Amino acid sequence: GFFRDKDVFDQIEREVIPQLMDRLKPEEEFRAWCVAVATGEEAYSLAILLSEYLEQHQQTRPARIFASDIHRDSLNKAARGIYQLESLAGISEERLDRYFEHRSDGYHISPELRKMVVFVPHNVIKDAPFTRLDLITCRNMLIYVAPPSQKKDLSLFHFALKRNGILCLGPSETTGELS
């Protein structure tokens, strides 16, 4: 769902995005990576928050979200950006009107948001990470991999983040001994 785990997205909106944006030079691109994005709701939720921040602060800064998953069918659905009303339960009426267009086959994500998100097949365990990232969200993927792979993935995330970048994990995950 969109904005799954409201408290986390509230914190991203109130604290994380402003903190990260303040660190960037005016022309510098904001870069995020949503790992194991499935059908795209988390990536688009982040894009909504970024869009609102940029508008509220009258910034034209470029923002790019890399949304990756190993499952190509899920990524294809995410890239289409068409959702049924029941999956939009976490979205306010105002955001629904602003960022979605209702058509006969469902609610289509706005072109403005779609341009922010790059969907790409990616195996976190085998493929090289994206780099120079301000934010990585990896929520509830690490709990499904063995501890040695978790450690490797977390090390890759650390490598991928800019200095003082932020890693957002799911409620069941920790950085363990790599904290």
N, C-alpha and C positions, 0 to 999 in steps of 0.2 A: 504494500500500500504506500501511498504518498505520505510523507512526514511521519513514517512509522517510528514510534518512540518519540512522542511529542517533546519530552524534556530535552532529549539530545538535540533535536532540531531547534528548539528555543535557545539553547546554549550556543549552537553554531550561529544562529542569527544575531543574538545579543552580544556575544563575546568573541567568538572565533573569527568570523568574517571581518569585523571592524579591526581587530588586532592584526590580522594578516594584511589587510588592505593598507593599514597605516605604515607598514614596513616597506611597501613597494614604492618604487620611483613612479612619478606620474604616468609615464608611458609604458611601464612594465606590465606584462600580461600576468593575470592571476591564473595559476595552473593547479588543477585538482585531479585526483584519480579516485574513482569509485571502483573498488575491487569487487568482483563477483556480483555484478549489478543485476543479474537476472533479467527481468523485463523492463528495467529502466526507471522505476518509480523513484528510487533514491537519487539517481543522477538528476532527474528533472526537478525533484524537490530542492536539491542544492542549487540548480540553475535558477529556480524561482527566487530563492533567497539572495543570490548574487545579483540578479536583475533588479530586485527591489532596492538592494543596497546601492547599486550604481546609480539608479534613478534618484533615490533620496539624497545622495551626495553629489548629484549632478556630475558624474564621472562618465567618461566615454572609454574607460580602460577596457582593453580586450580581456575576455575571460574564457578559458577553455577547460572543459571537464572531459577527461578520458574515462570512459565507462567500459569496463572490460568484464568478460566472462568467458568461460570455456565452452559453454553451451550455445551453439550458433543459432538454434531456433529461438531461444530466449532473446538473444541479441537482435535477431531480425525483427521480432515483435517490438522490442524497445526502440529500434531505429524507425519503425513505422510511426510510433508515437500515438497510437489509437487505443483508447481505454474505455471500458464500460463504466457506467455511473457508479456501480457498487465499489469499484476500486478507487474511486475518487472521494471516498468518505472523509479522508483527512484534510480535504481542501475546503477553504472557506468559499462562500458564494462569490465574493469579490475576486478571489484568485481564479476561480473556475471561469468567470466571465472574462477575465483579463488574459489568461494563459491557455485557454482551450476554446476550440470552435466545435459546437455540437452539429454533427451531421448524422445521416441515417445509419451509418455503421458504427457510431460511437463518438467519443470526444477526442478531437485531434489536438495534439500539443501545438502551440503557436510556433511559427517559423522563427521568431526571435529566440525562443528557448532552444529549439532544435539545432540552430546554428552554433550554440554554445557547447553542445555535447557531441563528442566523437565516440561512436561505438566501435569496439574493436575486439575480435577474438584474441584471448590471451590466457595462457596457462601460467599462473603465478609461480608454480613450482619449477617450470622449465624455461620460460621466456624471460628475457631481460626486462627490468622494470622501466617505466617511464621515469624521466629525471627532471630536476629543477622544479620540484613540486612544492606548493605552499601547503597543501592539505591532501591527506589520504584518508578515505573512509574505507574501512574493511570491517564490516559488521556481520558477525556470525558466519564467517567462512573458516576461520582458523580452527574452530572447534571440530571441524570435520577432517582435519589432516593430522597426521602423526606428529608427535613432539619434535623430532628432528626437522621435519618440513616446516613446522611453525617457527622454529628458531631461524631457519634459513629465510623464510618469508619476511619475518620481522627485521632481519639484517638487511634484506633488500629494500624494505620500506625506509629504513634509516638512511641507506645510501641514496634513495630516490628523493628524499625530502631536502629542501633547502635548509640551511642553518635556521633553527628556531621554527621550522615547519611543524605542523600538527598532524598527529595520527589519531584518528577516531576509530576505536574498536567497539565491537558489540558488547552488551552487558555480561555475556558469559566468557569473555576473552580477557587475557592480561598479557603483558609483555614478559611476565615471568622473570627469569634471571637476567634478561636483557634490558630491564627498565633503566 
